[in-house]
Protein backbone atom coordinates (compact mmCIF):
# COMPACT_ATOMS: atom_id res chain seq x y z
CA UNK A 1 0.00 0.00 0.00
CA UNK A 2 1.48 3.48 -0.87
CA UNK A 3 2.66 5.63 2.06
CA UNK A 4 0.02 8.34 1.47
CA UNK A 5 -2.71 5.75 1.46
CA UNK A 6 -1.36 4.17 4.64
CA UNK A 7 -1.32 7.56 6.51
CA UNK A 8 -4.92 8.31 5.47
CA UNK A 9 -6.01 4.84 6.49
CA UNK A 10 -4.41 5.13 9.94
CA UNK A 11 -5.99 8.58 10.49
CA UNK A 12 -9.41 7.19 9.55
CA UNK A 13 -9.09 4.14 11.79
CA UNK A 14 -7.47 5.86 14.77
CA UNK A 15 -8.99 4.56 17.99
CA UNK A 16 -10.68 1.60 16.39
CA UNK A 17 -9.17 -1.71 17.53
CA UNK A 18 -10.68 -3.63 14.61
CA UNK A 19 -8.56 -1.60 12.22
CA UNK A 20 -5.39 -3.16 13.64
CA UNK A 21 -6.55 -6.56 12.50
CA UNK A 22 -7.49 -5.20 9.08
CA UNK A 23 -4.12 -3.49 8.65
CA UNK A 24 -2.30 -6.72 9.51
CA UNK A 25 -4.39 -8.68 7.04
CA UNK A 26 -3.67 -6.17 4.28
CA UNK A 27 0.07 -6.27 4.92
CA UNK A 28 0.18 -10.08 4.91
CA UNK A 29 -1.86 -10.23 1.70
CA UNK A 30 0.37 -7.65 0.01
CA UNK A 31 3.54 -9.52 0.97
CA UNK A 32 2.20 -12.88 -0.06
CA UNK A 33 1.44 -11.56 -3.55
CA UNK A 34 5.02 -10.39 -3.98
CA UNK A 35 6.65 -13.58 -2.72
CA UNK A 36 4.36 -16.30 -4.21
CA UNK A 37 6.74 -19.02 -5.45
CA UNK A 38 6.57 -20.54 -8.94
CA UNK A 39 6.62 -24.35 -8.73
CA UNK A 40 9.90 -25.93 -9.83
CA UNK A 41 11.04 -22.68 -11.45
CA UNK A 42 14.65 -21.85 -10.54
CA UNK A 43 15.82 -18.36 -9.65
CA UNK A 44 18.71 -18.67 -12.12
CA UNK A 45 20.13 -21.14 -14.60
CA UNK A 46 23.71 -21.91 -15.54
CA UNK A 47 25.61 -23.81 -18.19
CA UNK A 48 25.38 -27.56 -17.58
CA UNK A 49 21.98 -27.49 -15.83
CA UNK A 50 19.58 -30.23 -16.86
CA UNK A 51 16.13 -28.85 -17.62
CA UNK A 52 12.68 -29.77 -18.91
CA UNK A 53 11.12 -27.44 -21.47
CA UNK A 54 7.46 -26.97 -22.39
CA UNK A 55 8.03 -26.32 -26.09
CA UNK A 56 4.33 -26.16 -26.97
CA UNK A 57 1.22 -26.56 -24.81
CA UNK A 58 1.67 -29.75 -22.70
CA UNK A 59 4.53 -31.02 -24.90
CA UNK A 60 7.79 -31.41 -22.98
CA UNK A 61 11.39 -32.41 -23.65
CA UNK A 62 14.61 -32.66 -21.66
CA UNK A 63 17.79 -30.79 -22.46
CA UNK A 64 21.09 -29.48 -21.07
CA UNK A 65 21.86 -25.76 -20.89
CA UNK A 66 24.75 -24.63 -23.12
CA UNK A 67 24.51 -20.89 -22.54
CA UNK A 68 22.28 -18.35 -20.78
CA UNK A 69 21.10 -15.01 -22.14
CA UNK A 70 18.90 -12.41 -20.42
CA UNK A 71 15.61 -14.12 -21.26
CA UNK A 72 16.59 -17.12 -23.40
CA UNK A 73 18.64 -20.30 -23.15
CA UNK A 74 20.62 -22.25 -25.69
CA UNK A 75 20.38 -25.94 -24.90
CA UNK A 76 20.91 -29.38 -26.37
CA UNK A 77 18.00 -31.82 -26.44
CA UNK A 78 18.60 -35.12 -24.65
CA UNK A 79 16.56 -37.14 -27.17
CA UNK A 80 17.96 -35.90 -30.50
CA UNK A 81 21.07 -33.88 -29.66
CA UNK A 82 19.57 -30.89 -31.48
CA UNK A 83 20.75 -27.47 -30.26
CA UNK A 84 17.89 -24.98 -29.93
CA UNK A 85 17.05 -21.68 -28.23
CA UNK A 86 14.10 -21.40 -25.82
CA UNK A 87 12.61 -18.83 -23.47
CA UNK A 88 13.54 -19.13 -19.80
CA UNK A 89 9.86 -18.84 -18.81
CA UNK A 90 9.21 -22.25 -20.39
CA UNK A 91 11.91 -24.09 -18.43
CA UNK A 92 11.92 -26.33 -15.33
CA UNK A 93 15.32 -27.17 -13.79
CA UNK A 94 15.86 -30.74 -12.67
CA UNK A 95 17.46 -31.57 -9.34
CA UNK A 96 15.59 -28.93 -7.29
CA UNK A 97 13.45 -29.76 -4.24
CA UNK A 98 11.23 -32.80 -4.66
CA UNK A 99 7.49 -32.23 -4.89
CA UNK A 100 5.25 -34.11 -2.46
CA UNK A 101 2.35 -34.29 -4.87
CA UNK A 102 -1.14 -34.72 -3.39
CA UNK A 103 -3.55 -37.19 -5.06
CA UNK A 104 -5.32 -35.92 -8.20
CA UNK A 105 -2.57 -33.40 -8.88
CA UNK A 106 -1.51 -32.77 -12.46
CA UNK A 107 2.20 -33.06 -13.10
CA UNK A 108 5.06 -33.40 -15.58
CA UNK A 109 6.43 -36.94 -15.37
CA UNK A 110 9.46 -38.77 -16.68
CA UNK A 111 7.52 -41.83 -17.85
CA UNK A 112 10.53 -43.14 -19.82
CA UNK A 113 14.20 -42.19 -19.41
CA UNK A 114 14.65 -38.57 -20.53
CA UNK A 115 11.07 -38.40 -21.86
CA UNK A 116 8.66 -36.15 -19.97
CA UNK A 117 4.90 -36.17 -20.45
CA UNK A 118 1.67 -34.92 -18.91
CA UNK A 119 0.51 -37.05 -15.99
CA UNK A 120 -1.95 -37.22 -13.11
CA UNK A 121 -0.94 -38.31 -9.61
CA UNK A 122 -3.23 -41.11 -8.41
CA UNK A 123 -1.78 -42.00 -5.02
CA UNK A 124 1.38 -42.13 -2.94
CA UNK A 125 3.26 -45.35 -2.20
CA UNK A 126 6.28 -46.06 0.05
CA UNK A 127 8.93 -45.24 -2.56
CA UNK A 128 7.13 -42.67 -4.65
CA UNK A 129 3.86 -42.24 -6.50
CA UNK A 130 1.50 -44.02 -8.85
CA UNK A 131 0.63 -41.77 -11.80
CA UNK A 132 -1.45 -42.14 -14.95
CA UNK A 133 -0.63 -40.83 -18.41
CA UNK A 134 -3.20 -39.41 -20.83
CA UNK A 135 -3.99 -42.95 -22.05
CA UNK A 136 -4.84 -43.89 -18.43
CA UNK A 137 -1.85 -46.26 -18.20
CA UNK A 138 -0.41 -46.38 -14.67
CA UNK A 139 3.29 -45.87 -13.86
CA UNK A 140 5.26 -46.17 -10.60
CA UNK A 141 7.66 -43.23 -10.25
CA UNK A 142 10.18 -41.91 -7.77
CA UNK A 143 9.47 -38.34 -6.54
CA UNK A 144 12.44 -36.99 -8.52
CA UNK A 145 10.69 -37.98 -11.75
CA UNK A 146 7.65 -35.77 -11.11
CA UNK A 147 7.67 -32.00 -11.54
CA UNK A 148 5.06 -29.59 -10.22
CA UNK A 149 3.73 -27.47 -13.11
CA UNK A 150 3.07 -23.76 -13.02
CA UNK A 151 -0.51 -22.55 -13.37
CA UNK A 152 -0.25 -22.15 -17.15
CA UNK A 153 1.37 -25.57 -17.63
CA UNK A 154 -1.26 -27.17 -15.38
CA UNK A 155 -4.00 -25.62 -17.53
CA UNK A 156 -2.36 -27.01 -20.68
CA UNK A 157 -2.02 -30.45 -19.08
CA UNK A 158 -5.68 -30.45 -18.01
CA UNK A 159 -6.72 -29.61 -21.57
CA UNK A 160 -4.55 -32.45 -22.85
CA UNK A 161 -6.28 -34.91 -20.48
CA UNK A 162 -9.71 -33.56 -21.48
CA UNK A 163 -8.90 -33.95 -25.17
CA UNK A 164 -7.54 -37.46 -24.64
CA UNK A 165 -10.73 -38.42 -22.83
CA UNK A 166 -12.89 -37.00 -25.61
CA UNK A 167 -10.96 -38.99 -28.24
CA UNK A 168 -11.32 -42.18 -26.20
CA UNK A 169 -15.07 -41.59 -25.98
CA UNK A 170 -15.25 -41.11 -29.77
CA UNK A 171 -13.30 -44.32 -30.41
CA UNK A 172 -15.38 -46.19 -27.86
CA UNK A 173 -18.63 -45.10 -29.53
CA UNK A 174 -17.30 -46.25 -32.91
CA UNK A 175 -16.30 -49.63 -31.46
CA UNK A 176 -19.68 -50.06 -29.75
CA UNK A 177 -21.55 -49.23 -32.95
CA UNK A 178 -20.38 -52.47 -34.54
CA UNK A 179 -19.82 -53.48 -38.16
CA UNK A 180 -20.99 -51.70 -41.32
CA UNK A 181 -24.64 -52.30 -42.14
CA UNK A 182 -25.97 -54.53 -44.90
CA UNK A 183 -29.11 -53.82 -46.92
CA UNK A 184 -31.65 -56.61 -47.07
CA UNK A 185 -30.78 -59.07 -49.81
CA UNK A 186 -27.11 -58.16 -50.19
CA UNK A 187 -24.74 -61.11 -50.52
CA UNK A 188 -21.03 -61.33 -51.19
CA UNK A 189 -20.13 -62.23 -54.78
CA UNK A 190 -17.06 -62.13 -57.07
CA UNK A 191 -15.98 -58.66 -58.30
CA UNK A 192 -17.99 -56.82 -55.66
CA UNK A 193 -16.43 -53.98 -53.71
CA UNK A 194 -16.39 -54.74 -49.99
CA UNK A 195 -15.05 -53.60 -46.62
CA UNK A 196 -13.10 -55.77 -44.18
CA UNK A 197 -11.07 -55.15 -41.03
CA UNK A 198 -7.30 -55.23 -41.37
CA UNK A 199 -4.94 -54.37 -38.52
CA UNK A 200 -7.84 -52.84 -36.60
CA UNK A 201 -8.98 -50.57 -39.46
CA UNK A 202 -11.62 -50.94 -42.15
CA UNK A 203 -10.08 -51.28 -45.61
CA UNK A 204 -11.58 -51.43 -49.08
CA UNK A 205 -11.14 -54.56 -51.20
CA UNK A 206 -12.56 -56.40 -54.22
CA UNK A 207 -13.89 -59.95 -54.01
CA UNK A 208 -11.87 -62.41 -56.11
CA UNK A 209 -13.44 -65.73 -55.16
CA UNK A 210 -16.19 -67.05 -52.89
CA UNK A 211 -16.98 -70.46 -51.46
CA UNK A 212 -19.38 -71.68 -48.78
CA UNK A 213 -17.19 -70.52 -45.86
CA UNK A 214 -14.51 -68.14 -47.09
CA UNK A 215 -14.05 -65.12 -49.32
CA UNK A 216 -10.81 -64.27 -51.14
CA UNK A 217 -10.24 -60.52 -51.52
CA UNK A 218 -7.64 -58.26 -53.06
CA UNK A 219 -7.01 -55.17 -50.93
CA UNK A 220 -7.32 -51.76 -52.61
CA UNK A 221 -3.98 -50.54 -53.94
CA UNK A 222 -2.27 -53.92 -53.41
CA UNK A 223 -1.76 -57.20 -55.24
CA UNK A 224 -1.99 -59.21 -52.03
CA UNK A 225 -4.84 -61.73 -51.69
CA UNK A 226 -6.36 -62.61 -48.32
CA UNK A 227 -8.85 -65.30 -47.31
CA UNK A 228 -11.53 -64.12 -44.88
CA UNK A 229 -14.62 -65.65 -43.26
CA UNK A 230 -17.81 -64.68 -45.09
CA UNK A 231 -19.07 -62.97 -41.93
CA UNK A 232 -16.05 -60.62 -41.94
CA UNK A 233 -16.83 -59.14 -45.37
CA UNK A 234 -19.22 -56.17 -45.47
CA UNK A 235 -20.64 -54.08 -48.34
CA UNK A 236 -19.52 -50.67 -49.56
CA UNK A 237 -22.05 -47.87 -50.27
CA UNK A 238 -24.79 -47.87 -51.36
CA UNK A 239 -25.30 -51.46 -50.16
CA UNK A 240 -24.77 -50.50 -46.50
CA UNK A 241 -27.80 -48.20 -46.33
CA UNK A 242 -28.48 -44.55 -45.60
CA UNK A 243 -26.89 -42.66 -42.69
CA UNK A 244 -29.05 -40.77 -40.19
CA UNK A 245 -28.33 -38.04 -37.64
CA UNK A 246 -26.32 -39.45 -34.74
CA UNK A 247 -24.99 -42.47 -36.65
CA UNK A 248 -21.39 -43.53 -36.51
CA UNK A 249 -20.18 -44.22 -40.02
CA UNK A 250 -17.12 -44.97 -42.14
CA UNK A 251 -16.03 -42.35 -44.69
CA UNK A 252 -14.58 -43.36 -48.04
CA UNK A 253 -10.88 -42.34 -48.12
CA UNK A 254 -9.51 -39.78 -50.54
CA UNK A 255 -6.57 -41.99 -51.47
CA UNK A 256 -6.97 -45.42 -53.02
CA UNK A 257 -5.97 -48.10 -50.52
CA UNK A 258 -6.18 -45.86 -47.43
CA UNK A 259 -8.35 -46.93 -44.46
CA UNK A 260 -11.94 -45.75 -44.20
CA UNK A 261 -12.12 -43.25 -41.33
CA UNK A 262 -14.82 -43.29 -38.63
CA UNK A 263 -17.01 -40.20 -38.36
CA UNK A 264 -20.10 -38.94 -36.55
CA UNK A 265 -23.13 -37.93 -38.64
CA UNK A 266 -24.31 -34.55 -37.34
CA UNK A 267 -26.77 -33.63 -40.08
CA UNK A 268 -28.49 -34.97 -43.21
CA UNK A 269 -29.93 -32.70 -45.91
CA UNK A 270 -31.06 -34.69 -48.92
CA UNK A 271 -27.99 -36.21 -50.55
CA UNK A 272 -25.61 -34.07 -48.45
CA UNK A 273 -24.40 -35.23 -45.06
CA UNK A 274 -22.52 -33.16 -42.47
CA UNK A 275 -19.99 -35.25 -40.57
CA UNK A 276 -17.49 -34.67 -37.75
CA UNK A 277 -14.23 -36.59 -37.37
CA UNK A 278 -12.23 -37.44 -34.26
CA UNK A 279 -10.43 -34.08 -34.46
CA UNK A 280 -13.79 -32.21 -34.40
CA UNK A 281 -13.35 -31.13 -38.01
CA UNK A 282 -16.61 -30.93 -39.97
CA UNK A 283 -17.19 -31.75 -43.62
CA UNK A 284 -20.16 -31.91 -45.98
CA UNK A 285 -20.03 -35.07 -48.09
CA UNK A 286 -22.22 -37.06 -50.45
CA UNK A 287 -24.30 -39.94 -49.13
CA UNK A 288 -22.30 -42.32 -51.30
CA UNK A 289 -19.13 -41.57 -49.34
CA UNK A 290 -20.53 -43.04 -46.10
CA UNK A 291 -21.20 -46.51 -44.77
CA UNK A 292 -23.21 -46.40 -41.50
CA UNK A 293 -22.19 -48.64 -38.60
CA UNK A 294 -24.57 -50.66 -36.45
CA UNK A 295 -27.77 -52.62 -36.76
CA UNK A 296 -29.96 -52.24 -39.85
CA UNK A 297 -32.92 -49.87 -39.52
CA UNK A 298 -35.35 -51.61 -41.87
CA UNK A 299 -37.24 -48.80 -43.61
CA UNK A 300 -34.09 -46.65 -43.61
CA UNK A 301 -32.31 -49.15 -45.85
CA UNK A 302 -32.80 -49.27 -49.62
CA UNK A 303 -33.13 -52.52 -51.49
CA UNK A 304 -29.88 -53.91 -52.86
CA UNK A 305 -29.21 -52.76 -56.41
CA UNK A 306 -27.50 -54.99 -58.97
CA UNK A 307 -24.08 -53.30 -59.09
CA UNK A 308 -20.39 -54.01 -58.50
CA UNK A 309 -20.83 -53.11 -54.83
C-alpha positions, -999 to 999 in steps of 0.1 A, spaced: 0 0 0 15 35 -9 27 56 21 0 83 15 -27 58 15 -14 42 46 -13 76 65 -49 83 55 -60 48 65 -44 51 99 -60 86 105 -94 72 96 -91 41 118 -75 59 148 -90 46 180 -107 16 164 -92 -17 175 -107 -36 146 -86 -16 122 -54 -32 136 -65 -66 125 -75 -52 91 -41 -35 86 -23 -67 95 -44 -87 70 -37 -62 43 1 -63 49 2 -101 49 -19 -102 17 4 -77 0 35 -95 10 22 -129 -1 14 -116 -36 50 -104 -40 67 -136 -27 44 -163 -42 67 -190 -55 66 -205 -89 66 -243 -87 99 -259 -98 110 -227 -114 147 -218 -105 158 -184 -97 187 -187 -121 201 -211 -146 237 -219 -155 256 -238 -182 254 -276 -176 220 -275 -158 196 -302 -169 161 -288 -176 127 -298 -189 111 -274 -215 75 -270 -224 80 -263 -261 43 -262 -270 12 -266 -248 17 -298 -227 45 -310 -249 78 -314 -230 114 -324 -237 146 -327 -217 178 -308 -225 211 -295 -211 219 -258 -209 248 -246 -231 245 -209 -225 223 -184 -208 211 -150 -221 189 -124 -204 156 -141 -213 166 -171 -234 186 -203 -231 206 -222 -257 204 -259 -249 209 -294 -264 180 -318 -264 186 -351 -246 166 -371 -272 180 -359 -305 211 -339 -297 196 -309 -315 207 -275 -303 179 -250 -299 170 -217 -282 141 -214 -258 126 -188 -235 135 -191 -198 99 -188 -188 92 -223 -204 119 -241 -184 119 -263 -153 153 -272 -138 159 -307 -127 175 -316 -93 156 -289 -73 134 -298 -42 112 -328 -47 75 -322 -49 53 -341 -25 23 -343 -49 -11 -347 -34 -36 -372 -51 -53 -359 -82 -26 -334 -89 -15 -328 -125 22 -331 -131 51 -334 -156 64 -369 -154 95 -388 -167 75 -418 -179 105 -431 -198 142 -422 -194 147 -386 -205 111 -384 -219 87 -361 -200 49 -362 -205 17 -349 -189 5 -371 -160 -19 -372 -131 -9 -383 -96 -32 -411 -84 -18 -420 -50 14 -421 -29 33 -453 -22 63 -461 1 89 -452 -26 71 -427 -47 39 -422 -65 15 -440 -89 6 -418 -118 -14 -421 -150 -6 -408 -184 -32 -394 -208 -40 -429 -221 -48 -439 -184 -19 -463 -182 -4 -464 -147 33 -459 -139 53 -462 -106 77 -432 -103 102 -419 -78 95 -383 -65 124 -370 -85 107 -380 -117 76 -358 -111 77 -320 -115 51 -296 -102 37 -275 -131 31 -238 -130 -5 -225 -134 -3 -222 -172 14 -256 -176 -13 -272 -154 -40 -256 -175 -24 -270 -207 -20 -305 -191 -57 -304 -180 -67 -296 -216 -45 -325 -228 -63 -349 -205 -97 -336 -215 -89 -340 -252 -75 -375 -246 -107 -384 -228 -129 -370 -256 -110 -390 -282 -113 -422 -262 -151 -416 -260 -152 -411 -298 -133 -443 -304 -154 -462 -279 -186 -451 -295 -173 -463 -329 -163 -496 -315 -197 -501 -298 -216 -492 -330 -204 -525 -345 -198 -535 -382 -210 -517 -413 -246 -523 -421 -260 -545 -449 -291 -538 -469 -317 -566 -471 -308 -591 -498 -271 -582 -502 -247 -611 -505 -210 -613 -512 -201 -622 -548 -171 -621 -571 -160 -587 -583 -180 -568 -557 -164 -540 -537 -164 -547 -500 -151 -536 -466 -131 -558 -442 -111 -551 -410 -73 -552 -414 -49 -544 -385 -78 -528 -366 -90 -506 -395 -116 -509 -421 -101 -513 -456 -116 -514 -491 -111 -546 -512 -126 -564 -542 -139 -600 -540 -119 -624 -561 -134 -657 -552 -162 -670 -529 -170 -705 -515 -194 -717 -488 -172 -705 -459 -145 -681 -471 -141 -651 -493 -108 -643 -511 -102 -605 -515 -76 -583 -531 -70 -552 -509 -73 -518 -526 -40 -505 -539 -23 -539 -534 -18 -572 -552 -20 -592 -520 -48 -617 -517 -64 -626 -483 -88 -653 -473 -115 -641 -449 -146 -656 -433 -178 -647 -451 -191 -630 -419 -161 -606 -419 -168 -591 -454 -192 -562 -455 -206 -541 -483 -195 -507 -496 -220 -479 -503 -248 -479 -514 -253 -515 -502 -248 -505 -465 -278 -482 -463 -285 -446 -456 -269 -427 -427 -290 -408 -402 -283 -380 -376 -263 -395 -347 -250 -425 -367 -214 -435 -365 -202 -442 -400 -171 -450 -421 -160 -424 -447 -146 -434 -480 -109 -423 -481 -95 -398 -505 -66 -420 -515 -70 -454 -530 -60 -481 -505 -62 -459 -474 -83 -469 -445 -119 -457 -442 -121 -432 -413 -148 -433 -386 -170 -402 -384 -201 -389 -365 -231 -379 -386 -243 -345 -373 -268 -336 -401 -285 -350 -432 -299 -327 -459 -311 -347 -489 -280 -362 -505 -256 -341 -484 -244 -352 -451 -225 -332 -425 -200 -353 -406 -175 -347 -378 -142 -366 -374 -122 -374 -343 -104 -341 -345 -138 -322 -344 -134 -311 -380 -166 -309 -400 -172 -317 -436 -202 -319 -460 -200 -351 -481 -222 -371 -505 -243 -399 -491 -223 -423 -513 -191 -416 -493 -205 -430 -461 -212 -465 -448 -232 -464 -415 -222 -486 -386 -246 -507 -365 -278 -526 -368 -300 -522 -399 -329 -499 -395 -354 -516 -419 -372 -488 -436 -341 -466 -436 -323 -491 -458 -328 -493 -496 -331 -525 -515 -299 -539 -529 -292 -528 -564 -275 -550 -590 -241 -533 -591 -204 -540 -585 -208 -531 -548 
